Amino acid sequence: MSLVTTLTARRNRGRLHWTDVASYLYLAIGVALMFGPVLWLVLSSFKTQAALLEFPPSLLPVAQKEVAVAGFDKPLPLFTVTLEDGSTKVMAQARRVGLQAQMVDPADPSKSVRVAIDKRTPVRETAFALSNYTEPLQQFAFMHYLGNSVFVTVVATLITLLINSMAAYALSIYEFPGRSAAMLGIIGTLMIPITIILVPVYLVVSWLGLVNNLWAVILPGAATPTGVFLLRQYMLTLPRDLIEAARMDKASEWQIYARIVLPLSLPALAVLAIFSVMWRWNEFLWPLAVLSKSESYTLQIGLNAFQGELQTQWNYLLAMTVVTLLPVSLVFVFLQRFIAAGIANTGMK
């Protein structure tokens, strides 16, 4: 069945209903809004610094075409020149003085003409500046910052899974006074922005002597209310008879937690692991506050090396941003089915 037949095979005897058109239009707008900035980021990462500052901007990476001319050591930029008789010709710029430029014919460099700079148009071609990726990787401590980010992400995710699963186990399996109030207090912390607790947490970390230490990034966010809520909602669906049977067989609470509850909660744990990887990998504000030495930087903080007081190397900054997005994007692409399945089974519908 062809695409046209598939799109038109709708209600009213094969006619495309207006609701179908509205649905496709709505989805197209959503796709453009979500992936448009990503597409611009990727394409702009291949532009030169000069191309990024041009106005009006272009979607594709373009650069001025150059040509080797006999008698000149370096390639000369090409322009489409409007001559005095109104004809146009592609010529190379030998030099420019003020508002006048000396143009030469690449085929016959002995002939030159002087034209006003507003009588010429640059000849452009699509060109990908691959040096935006190669040069920072050679000059920028990328692998060291990558190692720091991987260490923080992996260790923080493991600690988050452990602490949140233990808290969710207690709040879902045990019956004790104040359980609902405790859960309400945990959920209520979602309403507190990080900027409110930034200074108190920094004072605690400083008192512990963890400033400029990667553990200062890992430990403060080890317990997350979102993770506790997600795991608790899933553990509430576990059969209580199975847990009671384990207790009758003299299994300890740690054995029930490790051998029964955790294996049955793997879908929810997978969802939390994916979320934790995305949170930790992209975290910027808190590492910026507690890490001031370059050897402790993560990738997100290391990108600040391309920003100076007088100039920002946007071409390198955009290229390295694309590189830092690749790992978390791959994790999300290959594990997105676990997100849909896990959320559907945790009551978060």
C-alpha angles and dihedrals in degrees: 000000000000124000093249091052091048093051094046097043094097138117126310095053098307098319118133107250120221090242089060091052090048091049093050091046092050092049092047091052090049092050091048092050094048102040100027095081091045091052090048090049094052095046093044091052087069094053126099122244091256092050092053091056095050122113127242090033122225127222097221121058107257133174135187112270117243132196135195111245125193112254096027124097096211131043113266125226117251125231136180101236126201107217127210093262090056096254122126129227136176109243138164124243111238096180142336128223115184111302093347128079130194109227127192133193108247090215093050110021092177090076116072135172134193116230136172113259091238089061095067137068124204116248107230135193135183108268130169113214098217089173087077086074103032100046098051091047089055099042100028122074089238099148092050092051089044090055091051092050093048092049093049093045097047098042094042091049093051092048091046092052092049099047097039093047091051091050092046091049091054094046095047106036104033125071112213137142114274096023093129091046091051091051091047090052092051092050090046091062088070087074092060111089119219092243090067095057097032096099097043092048091047090053090052092048091048091050089053091051094240099127110129089017124115090227088067087066095043106046106048093060097040093112116049125185091217091056093047092050094046094049094043092053090052095045090052087067093057114108111260091205089067092054093045090050090053090051091051088054088058095254114160122235090252090053091049090049096046102036104032114018099040096048091048091048096054094114092055091042090053091053092049091047091054092048092047092051091051093046096047097042093052097039112127116152100058096044088048089057099048103031117069102149117083094225089064097047122123121215094266092053093041090061087072088073088080092057118081136172094257105024139022119206095221095173092058092039093054093045094051090045089058090050092052091049095055100075097049091042091054091048091052095045095052097039102037092107089063089055093054094044095044096048091046089057098046099064093252096127 
